[in-house]
Amino acid sequence: MRITMVGTGYVGLVTGTCFANTGNDVVCLDVDEEKIAKLRQGVSPIYEPGLDEMIARNAKAGRLSFTTDKQQAYASAEAIFICVGTPTDKQTGEADLKYVFKVAEEIGQAIETTEGPTGSGPDEKRGKIVIVKSTVPVGTNIRVKNIVADQTAKPFHMGSNPEFLKEGSAIRDFMYPDRVVIGADDKGTGDRLRDLYEPYVRQGNPIFIMDIPSAEMVKYASNCMLATKISFINEMANLCEHYGADIDEVRRGMCSDQRIGNQFLYPGLGYGGSCFPKDVQACIMMGQASRHPAHVLAAVHEVNQQQRARFVEKIVDHYGGDLSGKTFAMWGIAFKPGTDDIREAPALSLMDKLTELGAKIVAYDAVAADNCKRVMGERVALADDAMGALDGVDALIICTNWDEFLHPDFDEMAQRMAEPVIFDGRNLYSLKAMTEHGFAYHSVGRPSVNGADTQG
């Protein structure tokens, strides 16, 4: 199939590259000339394991190309996937759809001016399929369809195809999906999109074809459920701290219940990234707009925001309320391992608050340092390696559970630090190990280890 991906952000670039990898002819369209120029040189704008090699291989084979030419990209496509950003409006909390609607208008204009068949075989007279892959509130596809139709009287069809890619494992998620969700405005459109996705579900996982509003809602419901689990376990962790229980033991006992499971039930600093915060906020706004308030999701969001503030309170309390003159090492900046994405990252929230309270930060992250520098500027120093960040610091703060942090040399750490103090936002280490190595250790939902006399 001839496919055009509109937008070369995370979703558009990964999806387009994976489609090309199974033999489709894919054009990735973006208005950012600098980004397209780099992609043509084989330089990916995002960090995702395995993506650079896949881009290079498919570009060399002629199945994957990059352009800023809208007319050419739209005219040649049988299917057009809209993958542009839908950021949260800072004033209203709603999803900002201006990029989606702008693209819809341009697609309609391109359809109107395109001559000749747009497909192959018996379906060519049906026209192009316009698929919204961006995460959008329920009802957006109808608005997109109306915008396209305002520009052309030629036939086209609509589809909704929400993405379920996890940063750090996006290629595997696409090539071996748990499920594929397709919303279609008629059976023919659903059949064509099913054919497109069949190569990825040979292991037997389902393709769900449904009405478009339901497909739009699946994405929000899925992400909001996962966000709810994260906030729930963090709320339980906070109760554990107050009552002297250990959240690790509680979690083990709870998650052995098959009805509950163990996914996304790890206590920590809360969720971040480009999806969960935005999607929870969007559902809250959808509830307000429909006069059916999303009370649970409002609480989920509130718990998530408070979780970071509570962790800062631990640090402040340890030092008797005064952080002036303190220097902290911070391991991990990305919102999760496997990505350089720092959008809504807990680390940034902690950096802002701690520096505001007079502390200095020396941060290390193997892949997210450049993004941090663009956001934090000179307010945060960046180290070249994890151990180097510890030299002379008053404490270590762990924000991201990168593999390289899992089994460090604790003796070397203690020697490098001015005081052996760790504030672990990801519960990476056992309380037994911290006691044996003489650290003062504060984690999430577990008793603190006192270590030596390290009060500031």
Backbone torsions as a table, in degrees:
resi	resn	phi	psi	omega
1	MET	NA	143.8	175.9
2	ARG	-89.0	117.9	-170.4
3	ILE	-123.8	139.0	170.3
4	THR	-117.9	126.1	174.9
5	MET	-99.9	121.9	179.8
6	VAL	-96.6	108.0	-176.7
7	GLY	109.3	126.6	179.2
8	THR	-112.1	37.0	169.7
9	GLY	-77.8	-160.8	-173.9
10	TYR	-57.8	-52.7	-175.1
11	VAL	-68.3	-48.8	-176.3
12	GLY	-62.9	-41.7	-176.6
13	LEU	-72.1	-45.7	179.3
14	VAL	-64.3	-46.5	-178.4
15	THR	-62.8	-47.6	-179.3
16	GLY	-61.6	-41.7	-179.5
17	THR	-65.9	-40.8	179.4
18	CYS	-68.5	-37.8	174.6
19	PHE	-60.9	-44.2	179.2
20	ALA	-62.6	-34.1	-176.4
21	ASN	-65.9	-19.4	177.4
22	THR	-105.7	19.8	169.2
23	GLY	102.4	-1.4	177.5
24	ASN	-77.5	157.3	177.6
25	ASP	-96.9	108.5	-169.5
26	VAL	-117.8	131.1	172.4
27	VAL	-114.6	125.5	176.1
28	CYS	-100.1	120.8	-174.8
29	LEU	-108.6	135.5	176.0
30	ASP	-151.8	151.5	179.1
31	VAL	-84.4	-13.0	-177.8
32	ASP	-82.6	102.1	-175.7
33	GLU	-64.6	-36.4	-179.6
34	GLU	-65.8	-41.1	179.4
35	LYS	-65.1	-43.3	179.4
36	ILE	-64.0	-40.1	178.7
37	ALA	-60.9	-41.4	179.2
38	LYS	-68.4	-40.0	178.7
39	LEU	-63.3	-37.5	177.0
40	ARG	-64.2	-24.9	177.5
41	GLN	-89.9	1.0	179.7
42	GLY	86.9	15.9	-179.1
43	VAL	-102.0	113.7	-179.3
44	SER	-81.1	139.4	178.8
45	PRO	-79.7	-6.9	-178.8
46	ILE	-127.3	156.6	175.1
47	TYR	-97.0	120.0	175.1
48	GLU	-152.5	119.0	-176.1
49	PRO	-52.1	127.2	176.3
50	GLY	87.2	-9.7	-173.8
51	LEU	-72.9	-42.0	-178.4
52	ASP	-57.3	-45.1	-178.5
53	GLU	-65.3	-38.9	-179.3
54	MET	-68.9	-39.2	176.4
55	ILE	-60.0	-49.5	-177.1
56	ALA	-61.0	-42.3	-177.3
57	ARG	-65.4	-44.2	-177.0
58	ASN	-78.3	-30.7	173.8
59	ALA	-65.3	-42.2	178.8
60	LYS	-63.0	-34.8	180.0
61	ALA	-77.8	-8.1	177.9
62	GLY	84.7	8.2	-179.6
63	ARG	-90.9	-13.3	-174.5
64	LEU	-132.8	125.7	178.9
65	SER	-138.8	165.8	-174.7
66	PHE	-132.3	137.7	-175.4
67	THR	-152.4	159.7	169.4
68	THR	-110.2	2.5	-177.6
69	ASP	-83.9	98.6	-175.3
70	LYS	-65.0	-47.0	-175.5
71	GLN	-59.8	-45.3	-179.8
72	GLN	-65.5	-43.0	-177.4
73	ALA	-65.1	-40.6	-179.2
74	TYR	-74.7	-39.3	-175.3
75	ALA	-63.1	-35.8	-174.1
76	SER	-85.3	-8.7	-169.2
77	ALA	-89.1	141.4	166.1
78	GLU	-86.4	-35.9	179.3
79	ALA	-129.6	132.6	179.3
80	ILE	-117.8	117.5	179.0
81	PHE	-98.8	121.5	176.6
82	ILE	-87.5	114.9	-175.3
83	CYS	-128.2	32.6	-178.2
84	VAL	-84.7	166.3	-175.9
85	GLY	-70.5	150.1	174.3
86	THR	-130.2	66.9	-174.9
87	PRO	-65.5	158.6	176.7
88	THR	-74.3	128.7	174.9
89	ASP	-68.1	120.9	-174.5
90	LYS	-66.5	-22.5	-179.2
91	GLN	-83.8	-42.2	-172.7
92	THR	-107.4	-21.2	-174.6
93	GLY	83.9	-4.3	179.9
94	GLU	-81.1	160.4	173.7
95	ALA	-69.6	129.3	179.2
96	ASP	-86.1	113.8	-172.1
97	LEU	-104.1	12.5	-174.1
98	LYS	-62.6	-33.5	179.7
99	TYR	-70.8	-39.4	177.6
100	VAL	-61.2	-46.6	-176.6
101	PHE	-70.0	-33.3	176.4
102	LYS	-64.1	-43.9	178.2
103	VAL	-63.3	-41.3	179.2
104	ALA	-58.5	-42.8	178.7
105	GLU	-62.5	-43.1	-179.7
106	GLU	-66.9	-37.0	178.0
107	ILE	-64.6	-43.3	177.8
108	GLY	-59.7	-42.4	178.6
109	GLN	-64.6	-38.5	179.4
110	ALA	-68.4	-40.2	177.3
111	ILE	-60.7	-41.9	-178.0
112	GLU	-63.1	-34.6	-175.8
113	THR	-97.1	-2.0	-179.4
114	THR	-81.9	132.6	178.7
115	GLU	-104.2	150.1	174.6
116	GLY	83.0	177.9	-177.4
117	PRO	-67.6	150.2	179.8
118	THR	-110.4	-3.7	179.8
119	GLY	-136.1	-160.8	179.2
120	SER	-137.7	152.1	178.2
121	GLY	74.2	-156.6	-173.2
122	PRO	-68.8	-14.2	-176.9
123	ASP	-91.4	-0.5	-171.0
124	GLU	-64.2	-29.3	-178.7
125	LYS	-78.0	-9.4	179.4
126	ARG	-72.8	-22.0	-179.0
127	GLY	89.1	-174.6	-177.0
128	LYS	-73.8	156.5	169.9
129	ILE	-104.7	126.9	175.5
130	VAL	-103.3	115.3	-174.7
131	ILE	-113.5	123.6	175.7
132	VAL	-88.6	112.1	177.4
133	LYS	-103.4	-20.1	173.1
134	SER	-58.3	147.5	176.6
135	THR	-76.6	116.3	-172.9
136	VAL	-135.0	150.1	177.6
137	PRO	-60.7	154.2	179.2
138	VAL	-58.8	132.6	-177.8
139	GLY	103.1	-11.4	-177.9
140	THR	-65.9	-38.9	-178.8
141	ASN	-60.2	-36.8	177.9
142	ILE	-63.4	-41.6	178.9
143	ARG	-66.0	-39.1	177.2
144	VAL	-63.0	-44.6	179.7
145	LYS	-59.6	-42.4	-179.9
146	ASN	-66.5	-37.4	178.8
147	ILE	-65.9	-44.5	178.0
148	VAL	-62.0	-45.2	-177.9
149	ALA	-65.0	-27.4	176.3
150	ASP	-65.9	-20.9	-175.7
151	GLN	-100.0	-16.0	-175.4
152	THR	-152.3	148.8	173.3
153	ALA	-100.4	0.2	-178.9
154	LYS	-76.8	156.7	-176.7
155	PRO	-71.5	144.8	171.2
156	PHE	-158.3	166.0	179.0
157	HIS	-133.7	158.0	-176.1
158	MET	-110.6	145.3	173.2
159	GLY	-140.6	153.1	173.4
160	SER	-121.9	131.4	-174.7
161	ASN	-142.0	76.5	-177.2
162	PRO	-60.3	148.4	-179.2
163	GLU	-101.9	150.4	179.9
164	PHE	-132.7	48.2	-176.9
165	LEU	-90.9	131.7	174.7
166	LYS	-96.6	126.1	177.8
167	GLU	-59.9	133.6	-176.7
168	GLY	99.9	-22.7	176.9
169	SER	-139.8	29.7	-171.3
170	ALA	-65.9	-38.5	-177.8
171	ILE	-65.6	-46.5	177.8
172	ARG	-63.3	-40.7	179.2
173	ASP	-59.2	-37.7	-179.2
174	PHE	-76.0	-43.8	-175.1
175	MET	-74.0	-26.0	179.9
176	TYR	-134.1	68.2	-172.9
177	PRO	-73.3	148.9	171.9
178	ASP	-62.1	-39.2	178.0
179	ARG	-161.9	157.3	172.5
180	VAL	-115.9	129.3	180.0
181	VAL	-111.5	125.0	-179.6
182	ILE	-128.1	124.2	168.6
183	GLY	-101.0	133.2	-175.5
184	ALA	-136.8	145.9	-179.1
185	ASP	-85.1	-7.9	171.9
186	ASP	-162.5	170.6	-174.8
187	LYS	-63.8	-39.4	-179.0
188	GLY	-60.5	-41.6	177.8
189	THR	-64.8	-43.6	177.3
190	GLY	-60.2	-40.4	179.8
191	ASP	-65.0	-41.9	-179.4
192	ARG	-65.2	-40.5	179.7
193	LEU	-73.3	-32.5	174.4
194	ARG	-61.0	-44.8	178.6
195	ASP	-58.5	-38.6	-179.7
196	LEU	-62.9	-37.5	-173.9
197	TYR	-94.4	-9.4	-177.6
198	GLU	-53.4	-39.4	-177.8
199	PRO	-61.7	-18.7	-174.4
200	TYR	-94.2	-5.1	-176.3
201	VAL	-123.0	30.5	179.9
202	ARG	-68.2	-16.4	176.8
203	GLN	-79.0	-1.2	173.6
204	GLY	103.4	-1.0	178.4
205	ASN	-71.1	154.1	-167.5
206	PRO	-83.5	152.2	163.4
207	ILE	-108.3	118.9	179.2
208	PHE	-99.5	120.4	174.8
209	ILE	-108.7	126.5	-172.4
210	MET	-147.3	-180.0	175.4
211	ASP	-68.5	157.6	-173.1
212	ILE	-65.5	-45.6	178.6
213	PRO	-57.8	-37.7	178.6
214	SER	-65.9	-40.6	178.2
215	ALA	-63.6	-40.8	176.9
216	GLU	-59.3	-39.3	-175.3
217	MET	-76.4	-28.5	-178.9
218	VAL	-55.7	-44.7	-178.2
219	LYS	-60.8	-48.8	-179.1
220	TYR	-64.4	-44.9	-178.6
221	ALA	-61.3	-39.4	-179.3
222	SER	-66.0	-51.2	-178.2
223	ASN	-66.2	-37.3	179.9
224	CYS	-68.6	-33.1	175.8
225	MET	-65.0	-44.3	179.9
226	LEU	-65.8	-40.6	176.9
227	ALA	-62.9	-37.5	179.1
228	THR	-63.0	-41.5	179.0
229	LYS	-62.4	-39.6	179.6
230	ILE	-65.3	-46.9	179.5
231	SER	-66.2	-35.3	179.0
232	PHE	-61.8	-49.8	-176.7
233	ILE	-67.5	-30.9	176.2
234	ASN	-68.4	-37.1	176.6
235	GLU	-66.1	-40.2	175.3
236	MET	-63.6	-38.0	178.8
237	ALA	-62.7	-40.2	179.0
238	ASN	-63.8	-39.5	176.1
239	LEU	-65.8	-38.4	177.9
240	CYS	-59.9	-43.3	179.3
241	GLU	-59.7	-43.0	-176.7
242	HIS	-67.6	-38.4	-173.4
243	TYR	-100.2	5.3	175.3
244	GLY	80.5	16.5	176.0
245	ALA	-89.1	166.9	-179.7
246	ASP	-112.4	115.3	-175.7
247	ILE	-62.6	-27.4	177.9
248	ASP	-64.2	-42.7	178.3
249	GLU	-69.8	-40.8	178.6
250	VAL	-61.5	-44.4	-179.0
251	ARG	-62.2	-43.0	179.8
252	ARG	-61.0	-44.2	-179.9
253	GLY	-68.0	-35.6	-178.5
254	MET	-74.8	-44.2	-171.3
255	CYS	-77.0	-9.7	174.5
256	SER	-70.8	-14.3	174.2
257	ASP	-74.3	117.6	-175.7
258	GLN	-62.6	-22.3	177.5
259	ARG	-71.1	-20.6	-176.6
260	ILE	-100.2	-48.4	-178.2
261	GLY	75.5	-176.2	-175.7
262	ASN	-125.4	6.2	-177.4
263	GLN	-80.8	138.0	176.9
264	PHE	59.9	29.3	177.2
265	LEU	-121.7	50.7	176.0
266	TYR	-113.1	124.3	179.9
267	PRO	-69.2	153.5	-179.8
268	GLY	179.2	-141.1	-176.4
269	LEU	-96.8	6.0	180.0
270	GLY	96.5	171.1	-177.8
271	TYR	-84.9	154.9	176.3
272	GLY	-146.2	-154.2	178.7
273	GLY	89.1	-169.6	-173.0
274	SER	-90.4	-12.5	-171.1
275	CYS	-106.7	-62.2	-171.7
276	PHE	-57.0	-51.4	-178.8
277	PRO	-59.5	-43.6	-177.4
278	LYS	-67.5	-42.3	-175.7
279	ASP	-72.3	-37.5	175.7
280	VAL	-62.5	-45.1	178.5
281	GLN	-61.5	-41.2	-179.8
282	ALA	-63.2	-40.5	179.0
283	CYS	-68.4	-35.5	175.5
284	ILE	-60.6	-43.5	179.7
285	MET	-69.4	-36.3	175.5
286	MET	-60.9	-38.7	177.4
287	GLY	-63.7	-42.3	178.4
288	GLN	-64.6	-42.2	-178.3
289	ALA	-65.4	-31.3	-177.4
290	SER	-93.1	-1.2	-176.2
291	ARG	62.4	29.8	172.4
292	HIS	-127.3	77.4	-172.6
293	PRO	-53.6	137.7	179.2
294	ALA	-88.6	77.4	-173.4
295	HIS	-62.6	-42.4	-179.2
296	VAL	-62.4	-45.3	-177.4
297	LEU	-70.0	-31.4	174.1
298	ALA	-61.6	-40.2	177.3
299	ALA	-68.7	-39.0	177.6
300	VAL	-57.5	-46.6	179.2
301	HIS	-63.4	-43.3	-177.9
302	GLU	-64.5	-43.9	178.0
303	VAL	-60.6	-41.5	-179.0
304	ASN	-62.5	-42.9	-179.5
305	GLN	-69.1	-38.0	-179.2
306	GLN	-69.4	-27.4	-176.4
307	GLN	-60.0	-37.8	179.8
308	ARG	-70.6	-41.0	179.2
309	ALA	-63.6	-38.7	178.6
310	ARG	-62.7	-37.5	-179.4
311	PHE	-68.5	-39.1	175.2
312	VAL	-61.9	-38.8	178.6
313	GLU	-59.9	-37.0	177.0
314	LYS	-59.6	-43.4	-178.9
315	ILE	-66.4	-46.3	-179.5
316	VAL	-61.9	-44.0	-179.1
317	ASP	-62.9	-38.0	-179.6
318	HIS	-59.5	-34.1	-177.6
319	TYR	-102.0	22.6	173.7
320	GLY	67.2	22.9	175.6
321	GLY	92.3	-1.9	-176.0
322	ASP	-127.1	113.8	179.0
323	LEU	-103.4	0.5	-177.4
324	SER	-60.9	130.6	179.6
325	GLY	85.1	-4.8	179.3
326	LYS	-83.4	146.3	176.3
327	THR	-123.0	127.9	-178.7
328	PHE	-117.2	135.4	166.9
329	ALA	-83.3	145.1	177.2
330	MET	-127.9	119.4	176.5
331	TRP	-97.6	116.3	179.0
332	GLY	96.3	127.7	178.1
333	ILE	-122.3	-38.7	179.1
334	ALA	-57.9	152.7	-177.0
335	PHE	-68.8	-19.1	176.3
336	LYS	-157.5	161.9	177.1
337	PRO	-70.3	155.7	177.1
338	GLY	89.6	6.6	-178.2
339	THR	-148.2	159.8	172.3
340	ASP	-102.6	13.1	-176.8
341	ASP	-75.4	123.2	178.9
342	ILE	-115.3	12.2	178.4
343	ARG	-63.8	126.2	-179.4
344	GLU	57.0	25.8	-179.0
345	ALA	-70.4	134.2	176.3
346	PRO	-54.7	-34.8	-179.2
347	ALA	-56.6	-39.9	-178.9
348	LEU	-66.4	-39.4	177.1
349	SER	-60.8	-43.6	179.3
350	LEU	-65.8	-41.7	178.0
351	MET	-58.4	-47.7	-179.1
352	ASP	-57.4	-48.8	-174.5
353	LYS	-71.3	-42.7	-177.1
354	LEU	-67.3	-41.0	177.0
355	THR	-67.8	-34.1	176.0
356	GLU	-62.0	-31.2	-179.8
357	LEU	-87.7	5.7	173.4
358	GLY	100.7	3.3	-179.4
359	ALA	-86.9	161.2	172.9
360	LYS	-110.1	147.5	-177.1
361	ILE	-123.3	132.7	169.0
362	VAL	-117.7	110.4	-171.4
363	ALA	-108.9	151.1	175.1
364	TYR	-136.5	132.9	170.1
365	ASP	-152.0	132.2	-173.2
366	ALA	-63.6	-30.4	-174.3
367	VAL	-125.9	-15.9	-173.0
368	ALA	-102.9	5.6	-175.5
369	ALA	-61.8	-43.0	-178.8
370	ASP	-63.1	-41.4	177.7
371	ASN	-64.1	-37.9	177.6
372	CYS	-63.2	-42.2	-178.9
373	LYS	-62.8	-37.9	178.8
374	ARG	-64.7	-32.1	-177.2
375	VAL	-89.6	-45.6	-172.5
376	MET	-94.0	-17.0	178.7
377	GLY	60.2	-134.3	-176.2
378	GLU	-86.2	0.5	-179.3
379	ARG	-69.1	-21.6	-177.4
380	VAL	-129.1	132.1	174.1
381	ALA	-85.7	147.1	-178.9
382	LEU	-116.0	133.2	179.6
383	ALA	-98.9	155.8	-178.8
384	ASP	-83.4	-20.9	179.0
385	ASP	-150.6	165.0	-173.3
386	ALA	-65.3	-46.6	-178.7
387	MET	-67.0	-36.4	178.9
388	GLY	-62.8	-27.5	179.0
389	ALA	-68.7	-17.3	-173.6
390	LEU	-87.6	-11.0	-172.1
391	ASP	-60.1	113.0	173.8
392	GLY	75.7	7.3	-175.5
393	VAL	-80.5	158.5	179.3
394	ASP	-80.9	-25.9	179.8
395	ALA	-165.7	161.2	173.9
396	LEU	-108.5	136.3	174.8
397	ILE	-116.6	125.8	-179.4
398	ILE	-104.9	122.0	-176.0
399	CYS	-115.0	-22.9	-176.9
400	THR	-134.1	134.8	-176.1
401	ASN	-90.1	59.8	171.7
402	TRP	-63.9	147.5	-178.1
403	ASP	-57.1	-36.4	-174.6
404	GLU	-67.0	-12.0	178.5
405	PHE	-92.6	-6.1	-169.4
406	LEU	-73.0	-36.4	-176.9
407	HIS	-134.1	67.3	-179.7
408	PRO	-80.3	170.9	175.1
409	ASP	-83.9	99.6	-174.7
410	PHE	-65.3	-33.8	-179.9
411	ASP	-65.4	-43.5	177.2
412	GLU	-64.7	-38.2	178.0
413	MET	-58.7	-48.2	-178.2
414	ALA	-63.0	-36.4	179.6
415	GLN	-68.0	-35.8	-177.9
416	ARG	-76.1	-32.1	-173.9
417	MET	-83.1	148.6	174.8
418	ALA	-65.5	-36.7	176.3
419	GLU	-139.0	141.0	-179.1
420	PRO	-82.5	80.3	-177.3
421	VAL	-127.5	131.9	178.2
422	ILE	-129.9	131.2	169.8
423	PHE	-110.5	106.9	-170.1
424	ASP	-105.2	105.7	179.9
425	GLY	-81.6	0.5	-178.6
426	ARG	-126.1	6.1	176.8
427	ASN	52.9	50.2	-175.5
428	LEU	-78.4	-27.6	-169.6
429	TYR	-116.8	152.5	178.7
430	SER	-78.0	149.5	177.5
431	LEU	-63.7	-33.4	178.8
432	LYS	-62.6	-46.4	-179.7
433	ALA	-63.9	-40.0	-179.6
434	MET	-66.4	-37.5	177.3
435	THR	-65.8	-45.3	-178.2
436	GLU	-62.7	-33.4	-177.5
437	HIS	-94.1	3.3	172.5
438	GLY	76.4	25.4	179.2
439	PHE	-88.8	143.9	159.4
440	ALA	-80.7	124.0	-168.1
441	TYR	-135.5	122.0	178.7
442	HIS	-120.8	122.7	-179.3
443	SER	-122.7	-156.1	-175.0
444	VAL	-115.4	115.5	175.5
445	GLY	78.9	13.6	179.1
446	ARG	-129.8	157.2	177.0
447	PRO	-60.9	146.6	176.5
448	SER	-78.2	149.3	173.1
449	VAL	-100.9	129.4	-172.8
450	ASN	-78.4	-37.0	-178.1
451	GLY	64.6	-150.5	177.5
452	ALA	-76.7	179.2	176.9
453	ASP	-75.2	98.2	-174.6
454	THR	-116.3	12.6	179.5
455	GLN	-64.3	133.9	-175.9
456	GLY	-84.2	NA	NA
